[in-house]
Amino acid sequence: MLNIVLVEPEIPNNTGNIGRLCVGTGNRLHLIKPYGFEITDKNLKRSGLDYWVHLDWKEYNNIEEWIAQISDKSRVFLFSSKADRSYYEANFKEGDWLVFGKESVGLSEEVLVQFENHLTIPMTDKIRSYNIANSVAFVVGEARRQLLFK
C-alpha cells in the first residue's frame, strides 16, 4: 500500500477522483485540513460516487499532526513543479508517502523544507502544472509499476 497525501485540498471533484483512484489501487488517502470544501459536499460524493464508503482514509487537523506520525521521513516524496528530479528517477517502496499540495499554489515552503525528497512530473513549458488528480494518477501508476516488478 502507498500513502497518498493531499495537503489542504481545495477542489472537491479532485479529491473525490483521487479517493476513487485510491480505492481502485488499494492505497490509503491522507487529507490534511483545512479543506476548501466540506467532506459531505455533494460534489465530493459525486466524484467518488459510491466508492467513498470503501476508501481507506485518514484526516489530520494540520501538517504537524500528520508529520508527527511518520516513522521514516526518508520515504516521504513531495511533488512540486519546482523540483529538479523527475519521479521516474525515484525508487518507490510499499508504504511510501506521496505528498501533493493544494491546487492553487502547491506545497508551501514550510512543508518543503521538512523533507529531502522533492520530485517533479516532467512537462513541456507550455503549461504551469497538471491537474492534481492527473498528477496523483501518473505517480501512483509509476509507483505501482515499480512495485509489481520488484
N, C-alpha and C positions, 0 to 999 in steps of 0.2 A: 504494500500500500504506500502511496505517496501522500504527502500532506500539502494540500493546495491552500494558500493563504491569500485572502483579499483584505488589504488594509483600507479601511474606510470606503467601501464601495458606494457609488453614488447612483447607479442606474439599475433599477430592479430587474429589467429584462436581461442584462448581462449576468447578474448574479444568479438568476433563475437558470439561464443556459449553462453556466459553469456548474451549478448544482446538478443539473441533468448529466453533464459530462462526468462528474464525479460518481454518480450512481452507475453509469454505464461502464466506467473503467475501474470501479472498486476502490476509489480514493476517498480520503476524508477532506471535507471542506472546513476551513477555519475562517471565521468572519470577525474582523476587529472593528469595533464601534469607534466613532459614530458613523451611522449609515445615512445615505441621502434619501432614505425611504423607510417604511415600516415593513418588518418581516411579513406581516399579514397583508401587505399591499396586494391588490388583485393582479397587478402586472407581474409581480414576482411569482405568484401562484400560477398565472397563465403561462409564463415562460418555463416553469418547472413542471407544469401540468400535474399529473398525479404522481410524478416521481419524487416530489419533495418529501413525502412521508417515508421513503426508502433511503433518504440521504443520511449518511453518517456525517454529522457536522457539530461544530462547537463554536461558541461565540465568546468574545473577550471584551471587557469594558474599555480597554486601551492597549496600546502597544506594549507597555511594561508588563501587564498581566500575561500577555502571550509569551514574551521573551523569558519570563521567569520560569516557565515550564519546559524550556528547550534544554535537553541534556548535552547536545553536541552542536555547538554553533558552526562547526566546520561543515555541517551537512545542510546549511541554510543557503539557498540560492535566491538572490534578489534580481528581479528583472527590471531593466531600465534601458530606455533608448539611448542613454548617455554612456552606457558601459562599453568597453572596448572588446571584451571577449565574447565570442558567439556561444550560444547554448549548445551548438554542435561540438564544441571542444570540451564540454563537461562530461564527467563520468558519473552518471546517476546511480543511486543505490536505493533499495527499498527503505522506506522511512524518511527519505529526504523531504525537506521543506522547500516548496516552490512559492515564492512570495511576489505578489503583484500589487501595485499601488492603485490609488484612486484614478478614475478615468480622466479627470480634468488635468491633473498635474503629476501623476505617477507617485513614486515613493519620495518622502521628504528626506532631506539631508540628515535629519535626526535618526532616521531608520537606517539609511545607507551606511553611516559611519560605524554602526554596531556590528556589521558583518563584512567579511572579506570577499565572499563570492558574489561578484556582480556580473550578470550576463545580459546580453542583448540578443534580439532576434534580427538577423540581417534583413535589410530592406533598401529599396532604392532611395535616392534623395528626393523623390517626387512626393513622399508622404512624411509626416512628422512621427506617426506611430500607427500601430494596428489597433483594431478594436480589442478590448481586453478579453472578451470571450474567445476570439480567434487566437490571441496570444497564448492563452492558457491551453487551448486545444493543440496548438503547434508543439508546445513544450511537453505536455503530457504524452502526446504521440511519440515524440522522440525518446522521452524517458522510458516509456513502456516498451518501445522497440529495443532499446539497450538492455532492459531487464529481461526481456524474452530470450535474448541471445547470450546471456551470461551463464 
